[in-house]
């Protein structure tokens, strides 16, 4: 027995040394005898570390068109084994019947979930996270190089009303809800990778459940703030020729220049329209995620694009696929908004002297207003008959 054991071991060792089997491919196997299922040759090839063509696993569904049927009755399923059935379920080709009549009730395993999961856990988190960290690093470097943008000659000591209470309410409703949505969204998206190792799965489960609840409900406040700010400020954010002059001067951010501007300068208009357009888009995709059966949006969108560009984007999408597209789009748009809003927060807080007061108490220093929004000051003064507010 020992001699047989050592002899077999020496034979296997000699075989491995003489030919690198892992670099070879198994020869084609005739599976007609097994109805297209795995053969003994397949098993032996794997043991020898040969490359085996695995296509038969997904293609073999007990269908004679794919492979010769197994002769004879083998059980209640005939020539189809449990493996055949579950393989059909795996590739959504099984004949599933359900008493439930809800959409996609008969889809037991949705194969497209894996590409979505890999995209979500890989490039989306990686590039989205790098974009946020990159913007924070860029703003930090810019602050140390440029410093805080001061009021030339110092404050005037008198103030002018910049925003009314209702305007500030709409702004902070939008801003506060966006910050809450950003933080809870990042916890939901990245928590498994970064927070579970630090706090453990139990504590993270509680945090994740709370984040999901907050995210879903704070979204309504965000959409209300979006509508309010649009209605109040859209008339002041229509682009004009003055904006081009402001952009050419860099808005005075990189120099001591003070290009003329009305109530909103070109930079603020860019932020406004970005928030409106992307905010509308992220709201639609969020609603689609909340109500996937009632508000699918990508099948119709793809059909519209196909009609214009002649592309062949898929238009027959299951609810699972709709949610996967909506989730990826929702995350991408949210990352773009967060990166841009970081710059907006910087200018409105530590980046520029006197800027925060505009949304803090609504009153800004008169000299600050003259340097950054001179035409707006002139309009207000004209309406007040040189009176002004103090």
C-alpha positions as CSV (number, residue, x, y, z in Angstrom):
1,X,0.0,0.0,0.0
2,X,2.8,2.4,0.9
3,X,4.6,1.5,-2.3
4,X,1.5,2.2,-4.3
5,X,1.0,5.5,-2.6
6,X,4.6,6.7,-3.1
7,X,4.5,5.4,-6.7
8,X,1.4,7.5,-7.4
9,X,2.9,10.5,-5.8
10,X,6.1,10.2,-7.8
11,X,4.0,9.8,-11.0
12,X,2.0,12.9,-10.3
13,X,5.2,14.9,-9.4
14,X,7.0,13.8,-12.5
15,X,4.0,14.7,-14.6
16,X,3.8,18.2,-13.2
17,X,7.5,18.8,-13.6
18,X,7.6,17.5,-17.2
19,X,4.7,19.6,-18.5
20,X,3.2,22.8,-17.1
21,X,-0.4,21.6,-17.2
22,X,-1.8,24.8,-15.9
23,X,-0.6,26.6,-19.0
24,X,-2.5,24.2,-21.3
25,X,-6.1,24.0,-22.4
26,X,-8.3,20.9,-22.2
27,X,-9.2,19.4,-25.5
28,X,-12.8,19.7,-26.7
29,X,-15.1,17.3,-24.9
30,X,-18.1,15.5,-26.5
31,X,-20.9,16.0,-24.0
32,X,-23.7,14.3,-26.0
33,X,-23.6,11.3,-23.7
34,X,-24.4,13.5,-20.7
35,X,-27.0,15.7,-22.4
36,X,-24.5,18.6,-22.4
37,X,-23.7,18.3,-18.7
38,X,-20.3,18.1,-17.1
39,X,-18.2,15.0,-17.9
40,X,-15.6,13.0,-16.2
41,X,-13.1,14.6,-18.6
42,X,-14.0,18.0,-17.3
43,X,-13.5,16.9,-13.7
44,X,-10.1,15.3,-14.5
45,X,-9.0,18.4,-16.5
46,X,-9.7,20.7,-13.5
47,X,-7.8,18.4,-11.2
48,X,-4.9,18.7,-13.6
49,X,-5.3,22.6,-13.6
50,X,-6.2,22.7,-17.2
51,X,-8.4,25.5,-18.6
52,X,-11.9,24.2,-19.1
53,X,-14.5,25.8,-21.4
54,X,-17.3,26.6,-18.9
55,X,-19.9,27.8,-21.4
56,X,-21.8,24.6,-21.2
57,X,-22.8,25.5,-17.6
58,X,-24.9,28.5,-18.8
59,X,-25.9,26.9,-22.1
60,X,-27.1,23.6,-20.8
61,X,-30.7,24.0,-19.8
62,X,-31.9,20.5,-20.8
63,X,-32.9,21.8,-24.2
64,X,-32.3,19.3,-27.0
65,X,-31.5,22.3,-29.3
66,X,-28.4,22.9,-27.1
67,X,-27.4,19.4,-26.5
68,X,-28.6,15.8,-27.0
69,X,-31.2,14.9,-24.4
70,X,-30.5,12.2,-21.8
71,X,-32.3,9.0,-22.8
72,X,-34.6,7.5,-20.4
73,X,-36.7,8.8,-17.5
74,X,-34.5,9.7,-14.6
75,X,-37.1,11.3,-12.3
76,X,-40.0,13.7,-12.0
77,X,-38.0,16.2,-14.0
78,X,-37.2,13.8,-16.8
79,X,-33.8,14.6,-18.3
80,X,-33.5,17.8,-16.4
81,X,-31.6,17.8,-13.1
82,X,-31.8,20.2,-10.2
83,X,-28.6,21.8,-11.6
84,X,-30.3,22.4,-14.9
85,X,-33.3,24.1,-13.2
86,X,-31.1,26.4,-11.0
87,X,-29.0,27.2,-14.0
88,X,-32.1,28.3,-15.8
89,X,-33.1,30.4,-12.8
90,X,-29.6,31.9,-12.7
91,X,-29.8,33.1,-16.3
92,X,-33.5,34.0,-16.2
93,X,-34.4,31.3,-18.7
94,X,-36.5,29.1,-16.5
95,X,-40.3,28.8,-16.8
96,X,-41.2,30.3,-13.4
97,X,-44.8,30.7,-12.4
98,X,-45.9,32.8,-9.4
99,X,-49.3,33.6,-7.8
100,X,-48.0,37.1,-7.2
101,X,-48.8,39.4,-10.2
102,X,-46.4,42.2,-9.2
103,X,-43.7,43.3,-11.8
104,X,-40.7,40.9,-12.0
105,X,-42.2,38.5,-9.5
106,X,-40.9,35.6,-11.5
107,X,-37.4,36.9,-11.7
108,X,-35.7,34.9,-9.0
109,X,-32.1,35.8,-9.8
110,X,-31.2,39.0,-11.7
111,X,-27.9,38.3,-13.5
112,X,-27.2,42.0,-14.2
113,X,-26.8,42.6,-10.5
114,X,-23.2,41.5,-10.5
115,X,-21.9,44.1,-13.1
116,X,-23.9,46.8,-11.3
117,X,-22.4,45.7,-8.0
118,X,-18.8,45.7,-9.3
119,X,-19.3,49.1,-10.9
120,X,-20.8,50.5,-7.6
121,X,-18.1,49.0,-5.3
122,X,-15.2,49.6,-7.7
123,X,-14.9,52.6,-10.0
124,X,-17.8,54.6,-8.5
125,X,-16.5,54.6,-5.0
126,X,-12.8,54.9,-6.1
127,X,-13.2,57.8,-8.5
128,X,-16.0,59.5,-6.6
129,X,-14.0,59.4,-3.4
130,X,-10.9,60.7,-5.1
131,X,-12.8,63.6,-6.7
132,X,-14.0,64.7,-3.2
133,X,-10.6,64.4,-1.6
134,X,-9.0,66.1,-4.6
135,X,-11.3,69.1,-4.4
136,X,-10.7,69.4,-0.6
137,X,-6.9,69.2,-1.2
138,X,-7.1,71.8,-4.1
139,X,-9.1,74.3,-2.0
140,X,-6.7,73.9,0.9
141,X,-3.7,74.6,-1.4
142,X,-5.5,77.5,-2.9
143,X,-6.3,79.0,0.5
144,X,-2.6,78.9,1.5
145,X,-1.5,80.4,-1.8
146,X,-4.2,83.0,-2.3
147,X,-5.3,83.6,1.2
148,X,-8.7,85.0,2.2
149,X,-10.1,87.5,-0.3
150,X,-10.4,90.7,1.8
151,X,-12.5,93.8,1.5
152,X,-10.2,96.4,-0.1
153,X,-9.8,99.3,2.3
154,X,-11.7,97.5,5.0
155,X,-15.5,97.3,5.8
156,X,-17.6,100.5,5.5
157,X,-19.3,99.9,8.8
158,X,-22.8,100.2,7.2
159,X,-24.8,97.4,5.8
160,X,-27.3,96.7,3.0
161,X,-29.9,94.0,2.9
162,X,-28.7,91.2,0.6
163,X,-31.3,88.5,1.0
164,X,-34.7,88.5,2.7
165,X,-35.7,86.0,5.3
166,X,-37.7,83.8,2.9
167,X,-34.7,83.7,0.5
168,X,-32.4,82.6,3.3
169,X,-34.9,80.0,4.4
170,X,-35.1,78.5,0.9
171,X,-31.2,78.6,0.7
172,X,-30.6,76.9,4.0
173,X,-33.4,74.4,3.4
174,X,-31.7,73.4,0.2
175,X,-28.2,73.5,1.6
176,X,-28.9,71.8,4.8
177,X,-30.9,69.0,3.2
178,X,-28.1,68.6,0.6
179,X,-25.4,68.2,3.3
180,X,-27.6,65.6,5.1
181,X,-28.3,63.7,1.9
182,X,-24.6,63.8,0.9
183,X,-23.4,62.4,4.3
184,X,-26.1,59.7,4.5
185,X,-25.5,58.8,0.9
186,X,-21.8,58.4,1.4
187,X,-22.5,56.2,4.5
188,X,-24.8,54.0,2.4
189,X,-22.4,53.8,-0.5
190,X,-19.0,53.5,1.2
191,X,-19.9,52.3,4.7
192,X,-19.2,48.7,4.1
193,X,-15.7,49.4,2.9
194,X,-14.6,52.1,5.4
195,X,-16.9,52.1,8.5
196,X,-17.4,48.3,9.2
197,X,-13.6,47.8,9.8
198,X,-13.7,50.7,12.3
199,X,-17.0,50.2,14.2
200,X,-18.0,46.6,13.4
201,X,-21.0,45.3,11.6
202,X,-23.5,45.7,14.4
203,X,-22.9,49.4,15.0
204,X,-22.8,50.0,11.2
205,X,-26.1,48.2,10.7
206,X,-27.8,50.7,13.0
207,X,-26.1,53.6,11.4
208,X,-26.9,52.4,7.9
209,X,-30.6,51.8,8.7
210,X,-30.8,55.4,10.2
211,X,-29.0,56.8,7.2
212,X,-31.3,55.1,4.8
213,X,-34.4,56.5,6.7
214,X,-32.9,60.0,6.8
215,X,-31.9,59.9,3.2
216,X,-35.3,58.9,1.9
217,X,-37.2,61.5,4.0
218,X,-34.8,64.5,3.9
219,X,-35.1,64.2,0.1
220,X,-38.5,65.9,0.2
221,X,-37.0,68.9,1.9
222,X,-34.3,69.1,-0.8
223,X,-36.9,69.0,-3.5
224,X,-38.9,71.8,-1.8
225,X,-35.8,73.9,-1.4
226,X,-35.0,73.3,-5.0
227,X,-38.4,74.6,-6.1
228,X,-38.3,77.6,-3.8
229,X,-34.8,78.8,-4.8
230,X,-35.6,78.3,-8.5
231,X,-38.8,80.5,-8.3
232,X,-37.1,83.2,-6.2
233,X,-33.9,83.5,-8.2
234,X,-34.3,82.3,-11.7
235,X,-35.0,85.9,-13.0
236,X,-31.6,87.0,-11.5
237,X,-29.7,84.1,-13.1
238,X,-30.4,84.7,-16.8
239,X,-27.0,84.8,-18.5
240,X,-26.0,88.1,-20.2
241,X,-22.9,89.7,-21.8
242,X,-21.8,91.0,-18.4
243,X,-21.1,87.5,-17.3
244,X,-18.4,87.0,-20.0
245,X,-16.5,90.1,-18.7
246,X,-16.7,88.7,-15.2
247,X,-15.4,85.3,-16.3
248,X,-12.5,86.9,-18.3
249,X,-11.4,88.7,-15.1
250,X,-11.6,85.4,-13.1
251,X,-14.2,87.1,-10.9
252,X,-11.4,88.7,-9.0
253,X,-10.7,85.4,-7.3
254,X,-7.2,85.1,-8.6
255,X,-6.4,88.8,-8.6
256,X,-7.5,92.1,-6.9
257,X,-9.8,93.0,-9.8
258,X,-13.5,93.7,-9.1
259,X,-15.5,93.0,-12.2
260,X,-19.0,94.5,-12.3
261,X,-22.0,92.3,-11.4
262,X,-25.7,92.5,-10.6
263,X,-27.3,90.5,-7.8
264,X,-25.6,87.3,-9.0
265,X,-22.3,87.2,-10.8
266,X,-21.3,84.6,-13.5
267,X,-19.8,82.2,-10.9
268,X,-23.0,82.2,-8.9
269,X,-25.1,81.7,-12.0
270,X,-23.0,78.7,-12.9
271,X,-23.6,77.2,-9.5
272,X,-27.3,78.1,-9.6
273,X,-28.0,76.3,-13.0
274,X,-25.8,73.4,-12.0
275,X,-27.8,72.9,-8.8
276,X,-31.1,73.3,-10.6
277,X,-30.3,70.9,-13.5
278,X,-28.4,68.3,-11.6
279,X,-30.7,68.7,-8.6
280,X,-33.7,68.0,-10.8
281,X,-31.9,65.0,-12.3
282,X,-30.8,63.6,-8.9
283,X,-34.4,64.1,-7.6
284,X,-35.9,62.2,-10.5
285,X,-33.5,59.3,-10.1
286,X,-34.1,59.3,-6.4
287,X,-37.9,59.1,-7.0
288,X,-37.3,56.3,-9.4
289,X,-35.4,54.4,-6.7
290,X,-38.2,55.1,-4.2
291,X,-41.0,54.0,-6.6
292,X,-39.3,51.7,-9.1
293,X,-42.6,50.1,-10.4
294,X,-44.4,53.4,-10.7
295,X,-41.6,55.7,-12.0
296,X,-39.2,53.9,-14.3
297,X,-37.2,56.5,-16.2
298,X,-34.4,54.9,-18.1
299,X,-36.3,52.7,-20.6
300,X,-38.1,55.8,-22.0
301,X,-35.0,57.9,-21.7
302,X,-33.0,55.4,-23.7
303,X,-35.8,55.2,-26.3
304,X,-35.7,59.0,-26.7
305,X,-31.9,59.0,-27.1
306,X,-32.1,56.1,-29.6
307,X,-34.6,58.1,-31.7
308,X,-32.3,61.1,-31.8
309,X,-28.9,59.6,-32.1
310,X,-29.7,56.3,-33.7
311,X,-28.1,54.4,-30.9
312,X,-29.3,50.9,-29.7
313,X,-29.6,51.4,-25.9
314,X,-31.8,48.9,-24.2
315,X,-35.4,49.9,-23.9
316,X,-36.9,46.7,-22.5
317,X,-35.8,46.9,-18.9
318,X,-36.9,44.9,-15.9
319,X,-37.5,46.9,-12.6
320,X,-34.2,45.5,-11.3
321,X,-32.4,47.0,-14.2
322,X,-34.2,50.3,-13.9
323,X,-33.1,50.5,-10.3
324,X,-29.5,49.7,-11.1
325,X,-29.3,52.4,-13.8
326,X,-31.0,54.8,-11.5
327,X,-28.7,54.0,-8.6
328,X,-25.5,54.5,-10.7
329,X,-26.8,57.7,-12.2
330,X,-28.0,59.0,-8.9
331,X,-24.5,58.4,-7.4
332,X,-22.6,60.0,-10.3
333,X,-24.7,63.1,-10.3
334,X,-24.5,63.4,-6.5
335,X,-20.7,63.2,-6.6
336,X,-20.5,65.9,-9.3
337,X,-22.8,68.2,-7.2
338,X,-20.8,67.5,-4.0
339,X,-17.5,68.4,-5.7
340,X,-18.9,71.7,-7.1
341,X,-20.7,72.6,-3.8
342,X,-17.4,72.2,-1.9
343,X,-16.0,75.1,-3.9
344,X,-19.2,77.1,-3.3
345,X,-19.0,76.5,0.5
346,X,-15.4,77.6,0.5
347,X,-16.0,80.9,-1.2
348,X,-19.1,81.6,1.0
349,X,-17.3,80.9,4.3
350,X,-13.5,81.0,4.8
351,X,-12.6,82.0,1.2
352,X,-14.0,85.5,1.1
353,X,-14.4,88.1,3.9
354,X,-18.0,89.2,4.4
355,X,-19.6,86.7,2.1
356,X,-21.2,84.5,4.8
357,X,-23.2,87.4,6.2
358,X,-25.3,87.4,3.0
359,X,-26.9,84.1,4.1
360,X,-26.1,84.5,7.8
361,X,-28.3,87.5,8.7
362,X,-29.1,88.8,5.2
363,X,-27.1,92.1,5.8
364,X,-23.8,92.6,4.0
365,X,-21.2,95.3,4.4
366,X,-21.9,98.1,1.9
367,X,-18.3,98.2,0.8
368,X,-18.2,94.5,0.2
369,X,-21.4,94.8,-1.9
370,X,-19.9,97.7,-3.9
371,X,-16.8,95.7,-4.7
372,X,-18.5,92.4,-5.7
373,X,-22.0,93.5,-6.8
374,X,-21.8,97.1,-7.7
375,X,-24.6,97.2,-10.3
376,X,-26.9,95.5,-7.8
377,X,-26.1,98.1,-5.2
378,X,-26.8,100.9,-7.7
379,X,-30.2,99.3,-8.5
380,X,-31.1,99.0,-4.8
381,X,-30.0,102.6,-4.1
382,X,-32.1,103.8,-7.1
383,X,-35.2,102.1,-5.7
384,X,-34.5,103.5,-2.2
385,X,-33.9,107.0,-3.4
386,X,-30.3,107.1,-2.0
387,X,-31.6,106.1,1.4
388,X,-30.0,102.7,1.9
389,X,-30.3,100.4,4.9
390,X,-28.0,100.5,8.0
